[in-house]
Amino acid sequence: MNGPFYRKKDFGKKLEKYVDAGVREYWIADVKNQKVIVYDLGDDFGENMDLMIYGMDGEVPVGIYDGSVR
């Protein structure tokens, strides 16, 4: 992410569009802060979404599959 424009776009507009489209999981790689931010949007169109934050040095569980990504 490069600056406030991208942060606003990634955490606002994109998230809203993905919820509207029925996407169940949305990942944001925040290279600057060495984090992977995962929104679990679920099957209820974001009504009860969860937010998880992981470091880039480990595995990140993939909620829509039975597994993880390194």
CHARMM internal coordinates of N, CA and C (Angstrom, degrees):
IC EDIT
DIST 1 N 1 CA 1.4465
DIST 1 CA 1 C 1.5178
ANGL 1 N 1 CA 1 C 108.88
DIST 1 C 2 N 1.2876
ANGL 1 CA 1 C 2 N 115.46
DIHE 1 N 1 CA 1 C 2 N 131.76
DIST 2 N 2 CA 1.4521
ANGL 1 C 2 N 2 CA 120.67
DIHE 1 CA 1 C 2 N 2 CA 179.88
DIST 2 CA 2 C 1.5147
ANGL 2 N 2 CA 2 C 110.51
DIHE 1 C 2 N 2 CA 2 C -115.05
DIST 2 C 3 N 1.2906
ANGL 2 CA 2 C 3 N 116.63
DIHE 2 N 2 CA 2 C 3 N 92.69
DIST 3 N 3 CA 1.4439
ANGL 2 C 3 N 3 CA 120.81
DIHE 2 CA 2 C 3 N 3 CA 172.83
DIST 3 CA 3 C 1.5129
ANGL 3 N 3 CA 3 C 115.48
DIHE 2 C 3 N 3 CA 3 C 82.15
DIST 3 C 4 N 1.3301
ANGL 3 CA 3 C 4 N 115.05
DIHE 3 N 3 CA 3 C 4 N 178.38
DIST 4 N 4 CA 1.4623
ANGL 3 C 4 N 4 CA 121.62
DIHE 3 CA 3 C 4 N 4 CA -173.69
DIST 4 CA 4 C 1.5252
ANGL 4 N 4 CA 4 C 114.18
DIHE 3 C 4 N 4 CA 4 C -64.99
DIST 4 C 5 N 1.3460
ANGL 4 CA 4 C 5 N 118.28
DIHE 4 N 4 CA 4 C 5 N -29.90
DIST 5 N 5 CA 1.4584
ANGL 4 C 5 N 5 CA 120.11
DIHE 4 CA 4 C 5 N 5 CA 179.97
DIST 5 CA 5 C 1.5280
ANGL 5 N 5 CA 5 C 110.63
DIHE 4 C 5 N 5 CA 5 C -60.89
DIST 5 C 6 N 1.3415
ANGL 5 CA 5 C 6 N 115.93
DIHE 5 N 5 CA 5 C 6 N -47.68
DIST 6 N 6 CA 1.4586
ANGL 5 C 6 N 6 CA 119.94
DIHE 5 CA 5 C 6 N 6 CA -178.85
DIST 6 CA 6 C 1.5214
ANGL 6 N 6 CA 6 C 111.47
DIHE 5 C 6 N 6 CA 6 C -69.31
DIST 6 C 7 N 1.3166
ANGL 6 CA 6 C 7 N 117.13
DIHE 6 N 6 CA 6 C 7 N -38.93
DIST 7 N 7 CA 1.4700
ANGL 6 C 7 N 7 CA 120.25
DIHE 6 CA 6 C 7 N 7 CA 178.60
DIST 7 CA 7 C 1.5230
ANGL 7 N 7 CA 7 C 109.91
DIHE 6 C 7 N 7 CA 7 C -60.96
DIST 7 C 8 N 1.3213
ANGL 7 CA 7 C 8 N 116.47
DIHE 7 N 7 CA 7 C 8 N -45.08
DIST 8 N 8 CA 1.4606
ANGL 7 C 8 N 8 CA 120.55
DIHE 7 CA 7 C 8 N 8 CA -179.81
DIST 8 CA 8 C 1.5249
ANGL 8 N 8 CA 8 C 110.28
DIHE 7 C 8 N 8 CA 8 C -63.30
DIST 8 C 9 N 1.3281
ANGL 8 CA 8 C 9 N 115.85
DIHE 8 N 8 CA 8 C 9 N -41.09
DIST 9 N 9 CA 1.4663
ANGL 8 C 9 N 9 CA 120.96
DIHE 8 CA 8 C 9 N 9 CA -179.88
DIST 9 CA 9 C 1.5298
ANGL 9 N 9 CA 9 C 110.88
DIHE 8 C 9 N 9 CA 9 C -66.95
DIST 9 C 10 N 1.3435
ANGL 9 CA 9 C 10 N 117.67
DIHE 9 N 9 CA 9 C 10 N -47.71
DIST 10 N 10 CA 1.4583
ANGL 9 C 10 N 10 CA 121.96
DIHE 9 CA 9 C 10 N 10 CA -177.53
DIST 10 CA 10 C 1.5235
ANGL 10 N 10 CA 10 C 112.68
DIHE 9 C 10 N 10 CA 10 C -67.50
DIST 10 C 11 N 1.3310
ANGL 10 CA 10 C 11 N 116.94
DIHE 10 N 10 CA 10 C 11 N -42.68
DIST 11 N 11 CA 1.4628
ANGL 10 C 11 N 11 CA 120.87
DIHE 10 CA 10 C 11 N 11 CA -175.52
DIST 11 CA 11 C 1.5261
ANGL 11 N 11 CA 11 C 112.71
DIHE 10 C 11 N 11 CA 11 C -90.53
DIST 11 C 12 N 1.3150
ANGL 11 CA 11 C 12 N 117.77
DIHE 11 N 11 CA 11 C 12 N -8.03
DIST 12 N 12 CA 1.4580
ANGL 11 C 12 N 12 CA 121.39
DIHE 11 CA 11 C 12 N 12 CA -178.66
DIST 12 CA 12 C 1.5071
ANGL 12 N 12 CA 12 C 112.85
DIHE 11 C 12 N 12 CA 12 C -117.06
DIST 12 C 13 N 1.3187
ANGL 12 CA 12 C 13 N 115.35
DIHE 12 N 12 CA 12 C 13 N -82.83
DIST 13 N 13 CA 1.4708
ANGL 12 C 13 N 13 CA 121.48
DIHE 12 CA 12 C 13 N 13 CA -174.01
DIST 13 CA 13 C 1.5304
ANGL 13 N 13 CA 13 C 113.00
DIHE 12 C 13 N 13 CA 13 C -59.54
DIST 13 C 14 N 1.3384
ANGL 13 CA 13 C 14 N 116.89
DIHE 13 N 13 CA 13 C 14 N -49.76
DIST 14 N 14 CA 1.4669
ANGL 13 C 14 N 14 CA 119.53
DIHE 13 CA 13 C 14 N 14 CA -178.14
DIST 14 CA 14 C 1.5225
ANGL 14 N 14 CA 14 C 110.86
DIHE 13 C 14 N 14 CA 14 C -62.47
DIST 14 C 15 N 1.3235
ANGL 14 CA 14 C 15 N 116.26
DIHE 14 N 14 CA 14 C 15 N -45.83
DIST 15 N 15 CA 1.4603
ANGL 14 C 15 N 15 CA 120.58
DIHE 14 CA 14 C 15 N 15 CA -179.65
DIST 15 CA 15 C 1.5274
ANGL 15 N 15 CA 15 C 110.17
DIHE 14 C 15 N 15 CA 15 C -58.12
DIST 15 C 16 N 1.3079
ANGL 15 CA 15 C 16 N 116.41
DIHE 15 N 15 CA 15 C 16 N -45.77
DIST 16 N 16 CA 1.4687
ANGL 15 C 16 N 16 CA 121.29
DIHE 15 CA 15 C 16 N 16 CA 179.32
DIST 16 CA 16 C 1.5309
ANGL 16 N 16 CA 16 C 111.17
DIHE 15 C 16 N 16 CA 16 C -60.79
DIST 16 C 17 N 1.3314
ANGL 16 CA 16 C 17 N 116.44
DIHE 16 N 16 CA 16 C 17 N -44.04
DIST 17 N 17 CA 1.4721
ANGL 16 C 17 N 17 CA 120.45
DIHE 16 CA 16 C 17 N 17 CA -179.54
DIST 17 CA 17 C 1.5275
ANGL 17 N 17 CA 17 C 110.99
DIHE 16 C 17 N 17 CA 17 C -65.62
DIST 17 C 18 N 1.3193
ANGL 17 CA 17 C 18 N 117.17
DIHE 17 N 17 CA 17 C 18 N -40.55
DIST 18 N 18 CA 1.4568
ANGL 17 C 18 N 18 CA 120.43
DIHE 17 CA 17 C 18 N 18 CA 179.81
DIST 18 CA 18 C 1.5268
ANGL 18 N 18 CA 18 C 111.11
DIHE 17 C 18 N 18 CA 18 C -66.60
DIST 18 C 19 N 1.3272
ANGL 18 CA 18 C 19 N 117.68
DIHE 18 N 18 CA 18 C 19 N -39.88
DIST 19 N 19 CA 1.4653
ANGL 18 C 19 N 19 CA 121.05
DIHE 18 CA 18 C 19 N 19 CA 176.26
DIST 19 CA 19 C 1.5279
ANGL 19 N 19 CA 19 C 109.39
DIHE 18 C 19 N 19 CA 19 C -60.94
DIST 19 C 20 N 1.3298
ANGL 19 CA 19 C 20 N 116.37
DIHE 19 N 19 CA 19 C 20 N -47.16
DIST 20 N 20 CA 1.4700
ANGL 19 C 20 N 20 CA 121.05
DIHE 19 CA 19 C 20 N 20 CA 179.99
DIST 20 CA 20 C 1.5245
ANGL 20 N 20 CA 20 C 112.07
DIHE 19 C 20 N 20 CA 20 C -61.52
DIST 20 C 21 N 1.3452
ANGL 20 CA 20 C 21 N 117.27
DIHE 20 N 20 CA 20 C 21 N -32.04
DIST 21 N 21 CA 1.4584
ANGL 20 C 21 N 21 CA 121.59
DIHE 20 CA 20 C 21 N 21 CA -178.06
DIST 21 CA 21 C 1.5315
ANGL 21 N 21 CA 21 C 112.58
DIHE 20 C 21 N 21 CA 21 C -83.47
DIST 21 C 22 N 1.3271
ANGL 21 CA 21 C 22 N 116.96
DIHE 21 N 21 CA 21 C 22 N -6.80
DIST 22 N 22 CA 1.4566
ANGL 21 C 22 N 22 CA 119.89
DIHE 21 CA 21 C 22 N 22 CA 179.23
DIST 22 CA 22 C 1.5141
ANGL 22 N 22 CA 22 C 114.76
DIHE 21 C 22 N 22 CA 22 C 86.35
DIST 22 C 23 N 1.3371
ANGL 22 CA 22 C 23 N 117.28
DIHE 22 N 22 CA 22 C 23 N 16.00
DIST 23 N 23 CA 1.4674
ANGL 22 C 23 N 23 CA 120.97
DIHE 22 CA 22 C 23 N 23 CA 176.67
DIST 23 CA 23 C 1.5274
ANGL 23 N 23 CA 23 C 107.75
DIHE 22 C 23 N 23 CA 23 C -64.78
DIST 23 C 24 N 1.3285
ANGL 23 CA 23 C 24 N 116.39
DIHE 23 N 23 CA 23 C 24 N 135.62
DIST 24 N 24 CA 1.4677
ANGL 23 C 24 N 24 CA 119.83
DIHE 23 CA 23 C 24 N 24 CA -176.11
DIST 24 CA 24 C 1.5164
ANGL 24 N 24 CA 24 C 113.78
DIHE 23 C 24 N 24 CA 24 C -92.02
DIST 24 C 25 N 1.3454
ANGL 24 CA 24 C 25 N 117.84
DIHE 24 N 24 CA 24 C 25 N -21.40
DIST 25 N 25 CA 1.4635
ANGL 24 C 25 N 25 CA 120.62
DIHE 24 CA 24 C 25 N 25 CA -177.81
DIST 25 CA 25 C 1.5253
ANGL 25 N 25 CA 25 C 108.82
DIHE 24 C 25 N 25 CA 25 C -147.33
DIST 25 C 26 N 1.3269
ANGL 25 CA 25 C 26 N 116.52
DIHE 25 N 25 CA 25 C 26 N 133.80
DIST 26 N 26 CA 1.4703
ANGL 25 C 26 N 26 CA 122.56
DIHE 25 CA 25 C 26 N 26 CA -177.58
DIST 26 CA 26 C 1.5182
ANGL 26 N 26 CA 26 C 108.36
DIHE 25 C 26 N 26 CA 26 C -130.26
DIST 26 C 27 N 1.3282
ANGL 26 CA 26 C 27 N 116.24
DIHE 26 N 26 CA 26 C 27 N 123.25
DIST 27 N 27 CA 1.4608
ANGL 26 C 27 N 27 CA 122.40
DIHE 26 CA 26 C 27 N 27 CA -179.33
DIST 27 CA 27 C 1.5185
ANGL 27 N 27 CA 27 C 109.90
DIHE 26 C 27 N 27 CA 27 C -109.33
DIST 27 C 28 N 1.3311
ANGL 27 CA 27 C 28 N 115.74
DIHE 27 N 27 CA 27 C 28 N 141.05
DIST 28 N 28 CA 1.4594
ANGL 27 C 28 N 28 CA 122.21
DIHE 27 CA 27 C 28 N 28 CA 173.02
DIST 28 CA 28 C 1.5304
ANGL 28 N 28 CA 28 C 107.28
DIHE 27 C 28 N 28 CA 28 C -125.65
DIST 28 C 29 N 1.3282
ANGL 28 CA 28 C 29 N 117.00
DIHE 28 N 28 CA 28 C 29 N 121.36
DIST 29 N 29 CA 1.4615
ANGL 28 C 29 N 29 CA 121.63
DIHE 28 CA 28 C 29 N 29 CA 176.23
DIST 29 CA 29 C 1.5229
ANGL 29 N 29 CA 29 C 107.74
DIHE 28 C 29 N 29 CA 29 C -90.74
DIST 29 C 30 N 1.3136
ANGL 29 CA 29 C 30 N 116.74
DIHE 29 N 29 CA 29 C 30 N 110.69
DIST 30 N 30 CA 1.4585
ANGL 29 C 30 N 30 CA 123.33
DIHE 29 CA 29 C 30 N 30 CA 179.76
DIST 30 CA 30 C 1.5266
ANGL 30 N 30 CA 30 C 107.53
DIHE 29 C 30 N 30 CA 30 C -99.20
DIST 30 C 31 N 1.3198
ANGL 30 CA 30 C 31 N 115.68
DIHE 30 N 30 CA 30 C 31 N 86.11
DIST 31 N 31 CA 1.4583
ANGL 30 C 31 N 31 CA 121.82
DIHE 30 CA 30 C 31 N 31 CA -174.40
DIST 31 CA 31 C 1.5296
ANGL 31 N 31 CA 31 C 111.04
DIHE 30 C 31 N 31 CA 31 C -64.00
DIST 31 C 32 N 1.3111
ANGL 31 CA 31 C 32 N 116.68
DIHE 31 N 31 CA 31 C 32 N -40.15
DIST 32 N 32 CA 1.4656
ANGL 31 C 32 N 32 CA 121.00
DIHE 31 CA 31 C 32 N 32 CA -178.29
DIST 32 CA 32 C 1.5277
ANGL 32 N 32 CA 32 C 111.26
DIHE 31 C 32 N 32 CA 32 C -57.33
DIST 32 C 33 N 1.3221
ANGL 32 CA 32 C 33 N 117.24
DIHE 32 N 32 CA 32 C 33 N -42.28
DIST 33 N 33 CA 1.4640
ANGL 32 C 33 N 33 CA 121.96
DIHE 32 CA 32 C 33 N 33 CA -177.98
DIST 33 CA 33 C 1.5253
ANGL 33 N 33 CA 33 C 113.06
DIHE 32 C 33 N 33 CA 33 C -100.57
DIST 33 C 34 N 1.3462
ANGL 33 CA 33 C 34 N 116.56
DIHE 33 N 33 CA 33 C 34 N 6.91
DIST 34 N 34 CA 1.4605
ANGL 33 C 34 N 34 CA 122.56
DIHE 33 CA 33 C 34 N 34 CA 177.90
DIST 34 CA 34 C 1.5300
ANGL 34 N 34 CA 34 C 112.92
DIHE 33 C 34 N 34 CA 34 C 53.87
DIST 34 C 35 N 1.3534
ANGL 34 CA 34 C 35 N 115.16
DIHE 34 N 34 CA 34 C 35 N 49.70
DIST 35 N 35 CA 1.4645
ANGL 34 C 35 N 35 CA 121.55
DIHE 34 CA 34 C 35 N 35 CA -179.31
DIST 35 CA 35 C 1.5209
ANGL 35 N 35 CA 35 C 110.26
DIHE 34 C 35 N 35 CA 35 C -132.69
DIST 35 C 36 N 1.3105
ANGL 35 CA 35 C 36 N 114.82
DIHE 35 N 35 CA 35 C 36 N 154.56
DIST 36 N 36 CA 1.4540
ANGL 35 C 36 N 36 CA 121.99
DIHE 35 CA 35 C 36 N 36 CA 167.61
DIST 36 CA 36 C 1.5242
ANGL 36 N 36 CA 36 C 105.63
DIHE 35 C 36 N 36 CA 36 C -119.36
DIST 36 C 37 N 1.3185
ANGL 36 CA 36 C 37 N 115.62
DIHE 36 N 36 CA 36 C 37 N 120.10
DIST 37 N 37 CA 1.4551
ANGL 36 C 37 N 37 CA 121.96
DIHE 36 CA 36 C 37 N 37 CA -178.16
DIST 37 CA 37 C 1.5258
ANGL 37 N 37 CA 37 C 107.05
DIHE 36 C 37 N 37 CA 37 C -103.84
DIST 37 C 38 N 1.3224
ANGL 37 CA 37 C 38 N 115.99
DIHE 37 N 37 CA 37 C 38 N 123.80
DIST 38 N 38 CA 1.4634
ANGL 37 C 38 N 38 CA 121.24
DIHE 37 CA 37 C 38 N 38 CA -176.29
DIST 38 CA 38 C 1.5223
ANGL 38 N 38 CA 38 C 109.32
DIHE 37 C 38 N 38 CA 38 C -119.19
DIST 38 C 39 N 1.3248
ANGL 38 CA 38 C 39 N 114.74
DIHE 38 N 38 CA 38 C 39 N 121.70
DIST 39 N 39 CA 1.4567
ANGL 38 C 39 N 39 CA 121.05
DIHE 38 CA 38 C 39 N 39 CA 172.59
DIST 39 CA 39 C 1.5222
ANGL 39 N 39 CA 39 C 107.60
DIHE 38 C 39 N 39 CA 39 C -97.42
DIST 39 C 40 N 1.3270
ANGL 39 CA 39 C 40 N 117.15
DIHE 39 N 39 CA 39 C 40 N 121.14
DIST 40 N 40 CA 1.4597
ANGL 39 C 40 N 40 CA 122.08
DIHE 39 CA 39 C 40 N 40 CA 172.80
DIST 40 CA 40 C 1.5207
ANGL 40 N 40 CA 40 C 105.90
DIHE 39 C 40 N 40 CA 40 C -94.67
DIST 40 C 41 N 1.3258
ANGL 40 CA 40 C 41 N 115.78
DIHE 40 N 40 CA 40 C 41 N 102.06
DIST 41 N 41 CA 1.4607
ANGL 40 C 41 N 41 CA 121.10
DIHE 40 CA 40 C 41 N 41 CA -174.16
DIST 41 CA 41 C 1.5186
ANGL 41 N 41 CA 41 C 112.24
DIHE 40 C 41 N 41 CA 41 C -84.97
DIST 41 C 42 N 1.3236
ANGL 41 CA 41 C 42 N 117.10
DIHE 41 N 41 CA 41 C 42 N -12.39
DIST 42 N 42 CA 1.4526
ANGL 41 C 42 N 42 CA 121.90
DIHE 41 CA 41 C 42 N 42 CA 176.36
DIST 42 CA 42 C 1.5167
ANGL 42 N 42 CA 42 C 113.65
DIHE 41 C 42 N 42 CA 42 C 65.16
DIST 42 C 43 N 1.3046
ANGL 42 CA 42 C 43 N 114.64
DIHE 42 N 42 CA 42 C 43 N -165.51
DIST 43 N 43 CA 1.4575
ANGL 42 C 43 N 43 CA 121.64
DIHE 42 CA 42 C 43 N 43 CA -178.32
DIST 43 CA 43 C 1.5210
ANGL 43 N 43 CA 43 C 111.96
DIHE 42 C 43 N 43 CA 43 C -101.37
DIST 43 C 44 N 1.3193
ANGL 43 CA 43 C 44 N 117.12
DIHE 43 N 43 CA 43 C 44 N 7.81
DIST 44 N 44 CA 1.4668
ANGL 43 C 44 N 44 CA 120.07
DIHE 43 CA 43 C 44 N 44 CA -176.41
DIST 44 CA 44 C 1.5250
ANGL 44 N 44 CA 44 C 112.33
DIHE 43 C 44 N 44 CA 44 C -111.73
DIST 44 C 45 N 1.3321
ANGL 44 CA 44 C 45 N 115.80
DIHE 44 N 44 CA 44 C 45 N 30.20
DIST 45 N 45 CA 1.4685
ANGL 44 C 45 N 45 CA 122.80
DIHE 44 CA 44 C 45 N 45 CA 176.03
DIST 45 CA 45 C 1.5246
ANGL 45 N 45 CA 45 C 113.12
DIHE 44 C 45 N 45 CA 45 C 56.50
DIST 45 C 46 N 1.3261
ANGL 45 CA 45 C 46 N 116.29
DIHE 45 N 45 CA 45 C 46 N 41.24
DIST 46 N 46 CA 1.4539
ANGL 45 C 46 N 46 CA 121.32
DIHE 45 CA 45 C 46 N 46 CA 173.68
DIST 46 CA 46 C 1.5134
ANGL 46 N 46 CA 46 C 115.80
DIHE 45 C 46 N 46 CA 46 C 81.80
DIST 46 C 47 N 1.3374
ANGL 46 CA 46 C 47 N 117.70
DIHE 46 N 46 CA 46 C 47 N 4.45
DIST 47 N 47 CA 1.4695
ANGL 46 C 47 N 47 CA 120.15
DIHE 46 CA 46 C 47 N 47 CA -179.28
DIST 47 CA 47 C 1.5235
ANGL 47 N 47 CA 47 C 111.73
DIHE 46 C 47 N 47 CA 47 C -61.16
DIST 47 C 48 N 1.3252
ANGL 47 CA 47 C 48 N 116.93
DIHE 47 N 47 CA 47 C 48 N -37.32
DIST 48 N 48 CA 1.4617
ANGL 47 C 48 N 48 CA 121.98
DIHE 47 CA 47 C 48 N 48 CA -177.33
DIST 48 CA 48 C 1.5214
ANGL 48 N 48 CA 48 C 110.81
DIHE 47 C 48 N 48 CA 48 C -125.86
DIST 48 C 49 N 1.3108
ANGL 48 CA 48 C 49 N 118.00
DIHE 48 N 48 CA 48 C 49 N 48.12
DIST 49 N 49 CA 1.4601
ANGL 48 C 49 N 49 CA 120.66
DIHE 48 CA 48 C 49 N 49 CA -175.72
DIST 49 CA 49 C 1.5199
ANGL 49 N 49 CA 49 C 111.70
DIHE 48 C 49 N 49 CA 49 C -69.81
DIST 49 C 50 N 1.3358
ANGL 49 CA 49 C 50 N 113.62
DIHE 49 N 49 CA 49 C 50 N 146.71
DIST 50 N 50 CA 1.4583
ANGL 49 C 50 N 50 CA 121.86
DIHE 49 CA 49 C 50 N 50 CA 175.97
DIST 50 CA 50 C 1.5188
ANGL 50 N 50 CA 50 C 108.48
DIHE 49 C 50 N 50 CA 50 C -111.20
DIST 50 C 51 N 1.3183
ANGL 50 CA 50 C 51 N 116.33
DIHE 50 N 50 CA 50 C 51 N 151.83
DIST 51 N 51 CA 1.4584
ANGL 50 C 51 N 51 CA 122.89
DIHE 50 CA 50 C 51 N 51 CA 178.62
DIST 51 CA 51 C 1.5192
ANGL 51 N 51 CA 51 C 108.22
DIHE 50 C 51 N 51 CA 51 C -124.21
DIST 51 C 52 N 1.3359
ANGL 51 CA 51 C 52 N 115.58
DIHE 51 N 51 CA 51 C 52 N 126.63
DIST 52 N 52 CA 1.4520
ANGL 51 C 52 N 52 CA 121.13
DIHE 51 CA 51 C 52 N 52 CA 176.72
DIST 52 CA 52 C 1.5230
ANGL 52 N 52 CA 52 C 108.44
DIHE 51 C 52 N 52 CA 52 C -124.58
DIST 52 C 53 N 1.3314
ANGL 52 CA 52 C 53 N 116.75
DIHE 52 N 52 CA 52 C 53 N 145.08
DIST 53 N 53 CA 1.4633
ANGL 52 C 53 N 53 CA 121.73
DIHE 52 CA 52 C 53 N 53 CA 179.07
DIST 53 CA 53 C 1.5252
ANGL 53 N 53 CA 53 C 107.95
DIHE 52 C 53 N 53 CA 53 C -125.19
DIST 53 C 54 N 1.3380
ANGL 53 CA 53 C 54 N 115.06
DIHE 53 N 53 CA 53 C 54 N 128.46
DIST 54 N 54 CA 1.4599
ANGL 53 C 54 N 54 CA 121.77
DIHE 53 CA 53 C 54 N 54 CA -178.61
DIST 54 CA 54 C 1.5219
ANGL 54 N 54 CA 54 C 109.48
DIHE 53 C 54 N 54 CA 54 C -124.11
DIST 54 C 55 N 1.3258
ANGL 54 CA 54 C 55 N 115.98
DIHE 54 N 54 CA 54 C 55 N 155.61
DIST 55 N 55 CA 1.4552
ANGL 54 C 55 N 55 CA 121.11
DIHE 54 CA 54 C 55 N 55 CA 172.21
DIST 55 CA 55 C 1.5193
ANGL 55 N 55 CA 55 C 109.19
DIHE 54 C 55 N 55 CA 55 C -79.90
DIST 55 C 56 N 1.3167
ANGL 55 CA 55 C 56 N 116.30
DIHE 55 N 55 CA 55 C 56 N 159.95
DIST 56 N 56 CA 1.4640
ANGL 55 C 56 N 56 CA 120.41
DIHE 55 CA 55 C 56 N 56 CA -179.80
DIST 56 CA 56 C 1.5251
ANGL 56 N 56 CA 56 C 112.34
DIHE 55 C 56 N 56 CA 56 C -83.29
DIST 56 C 57 N 1.3145
ANGL 56 CA 56 C 57 N 117.28
DIHE 56 N 56 CA 56 C 57 N 1.45
DIST 57 N 57 CA 1.4584
ANGL 56 C 57 N 57 CA 120.00
DIHE 56 CA 56 C 57 N 57 CA -176.37
DIST 57 CA 57 C 1.5265
ANGL 57 N 57 CA 57 C 113.12
DIHE 56 C 57 N 57 CA 57 C -98.27
DIST 57 C 58 N 1.3209
ANGL 57 CA 57 C 58 N 117.73
DIHE 57 N 57 CA 57 C 58 N 5.79
DIST 58 N 58 CA 1.4583
ANGL 57 C 58 N 58 CA 120.10
DIHE 57 CA 57 C 58 N 58 CA -179.07
DIST 58 CA 58 C 1.5186
ANGL 58 N 58 CA 58 C 111.83
DIHE 57 C 58 N 58 CA 58 C -138.43
DIST 58 C 59 N 1.3090
ANGL 58 CA 58 C 59 N 114.85
DIHE 58 N 58 CA 58 C 59 N -168.18
DIST 59 N 59 CA 1.4516
ANGL 58 C 59 N 59 CA 120.94
DIHE 58 CA 58 C 59 N 59 CA 179.45
DIST 59 CA 59 C 1.5276
ANGL 59 N 59 CA 59 C 111.13
DIHE 58 C 59 N 59 CA 59 C -82.99
DIST 59 C 60 N 1.3148
ANGL 59 CA 59 C 60 N 114.76
DIHE 59 N 59 CA 59 C 60 N 150.00
DIST 60 N 60 CA 1.4543
ANGL 59 C 60 N 60 CA 121.73
DIHE 59 CA 59 C 60 N 60 CA 176.37
DIST 60 CA 60 C 1.5254
ANGL 60 N 60 CA 60 C 107.13
DIHE 59 C 60 N 60 CA 60 C -121.25
DIST 60 C 61 N 1.3378
ANGL 60 CA 60 C 61 N 118.22
DIHE 60 N 60 CA 60 C 61 N 118.90
DIST 61 N 61 CA 1.4545
ANGL 60 C 61 N 61 CA 119.90
DIHE 60 CA 60 C 61 N 61 CA -179.56
DIST 61 CA 61 C 1.5251
ANGL 61 N 61 CA 61 C 111.57
DIHE 60 C 61 N 61 CA 61 C -64.84
DIST 61 C 62 N 1.3064
ANGL 61 CA 61 C 62 N 115.34
DIHE 61 N 61 CA 61 C 62 N 140.37
DIST 62 N 62 CA 1.4552
ANGL 61 C 62 N 62 CA 121.74
DIHE 61 CA 61 C 62 N 62 CA 176.72
DIST 62 CA 62 C 1.5243
ANGL 62 N 62 CA 62 C 106.83
DIHE 61 C 62 N 62 CA 62 C -98.49
DIST 62 C 63 N 1.3237
ANGL 62 CA 62 C 63 N 117.05
DIHE 62 N 62 CA 62 C 63 N 109.84
DIST 63 N 63 CA 1.4507
ANGL 62 C 63 N 63 CA 121.36
DIHE 62 CA 62 C 63 N 63 CA -174.20
DIST 63 CA 63 C 1.5140
ANGL 63 N 63 CA 63 C 114.81
DIHE 62 C 63 N 63 CA 63 C -70.18
DIST 63 C 64 N 1.3233
ANGL 63 CA 63 C 64 N 117.24
DIHE 63 N 63 CA 63 C 64 N -28.66
DIST 64 N 64 CA 1.4565
ANGL 63 C 64 N 64 CA 118.84
DIHE 63 CA 63 C 64 N 64 CA -176.60
DIST 64 CA 64 C 1.5268
ANGL 64 N 64 CA 64 C 112.10
DIHE 63 C 64 N 64 CA 64 C -89.19
DIST 64 C 65 N 1.3324
ANGL 64 CA 64 C 65 N 117.03
DIHE 64 N 64 CA 64 C 65 N -4.65
DIST 65 N 65 CA 1.4629
ANGL 64 C 65 N 65 CA 123.00
DIHE 64 CA 64 C 65 N 65 CA 175.33
DIST 65 CA 65 C 1.5128
ANGL 65 N 65 CA 65 C 107.81
DIHE 64 C 65 N 65 CA 65 C -130.73
DIST 65 C 66 N 1.3048
ANGL 65 CA 65 C 66 N 116.48
DIHE 65 N 65 CA 65 C 66 N 167.02
DIST 66 N 66 CA 1.4597
ANGL 65 C 66 N 66 CA 120.40
DIHE 65 CA 65 C 66 N 66 CA 176.09
DIST 66 CA 66 C 1.5261
ANGL 66 N 66 CA 66 C 107.94
DIHE 65 C 66 N 66 CA 66 C -92.55
DIST 66 C 67 N 1.3146
ANGL 66 CA 66 C 67 N 116.65
DIHE 66 N 66 CA 66 C 67 N 85.44
DIST 67 N 67 CA 1.4622
ANGL 66 C 67 N 67 CA 119.39
DIHE 66 CA 66 C 67 N 67 CA -178.63
DIST 67 CA 67 C 1.5095
ANGL 67 N 67 CA 67 C 112.63
DIHE 66 C 67 N 67 CA 67 C 173.03
DIST 67 C 68 N 1.3256
ANGL 67 CA 67 C 68 N 116.09
DIHE 67 N 67 CA 67 C 68 N -166.26
DIST 68 N 68 CA 1.4609
ANGL 67 C 68 N 68 CA 121.66
DIHE 67 CA 67 C 68 N 68 CA 178.78
DIST 68 CA 68 C 1.5212
ANGL 68 N 68 CA 68 C 109.19
DIHE 67 C 68 N 68 CA 68 C -148.53
DIST 68 C 69 N 1.3232
ANGL 68 CA 68 C 69 N 115.03
DIHE 68 N 68 CA 68 C 69 N 166.73
DIST 69 N 69 CA 1.4600
ANGL 68 C 69 N 69 CA 122.52
DIHE 68 CA 68 C 69 N 69 CA 179.89
DIST 69 CA 69 C 1.5115
ANGL 69 N 69 CA 69 C 108.04
DIHE 68 C 69 N 69 CA 69 C -120.16
DIST 69 C 70 N 1.2943
ANGL 69 CA 69 C 70 N 116.82
DIHE 69 N 69 CA 69 C 70 N 140.24
DIST 70 N 70 CA 1.4546
ANGL 69 C 70 N 70 CA 122.34
DIHE 69 CA 69 C 70 N 70 CA 177.81
DIST 70 CA 70 C 1.4888
ANGL 70 N 70 CA 70 C 109.41
DIHE 69 C 70 N 70 CA 70 C -110.24
END
COOR INIT
IC SEED 1 N 1 CA 1 C
IC BUILD
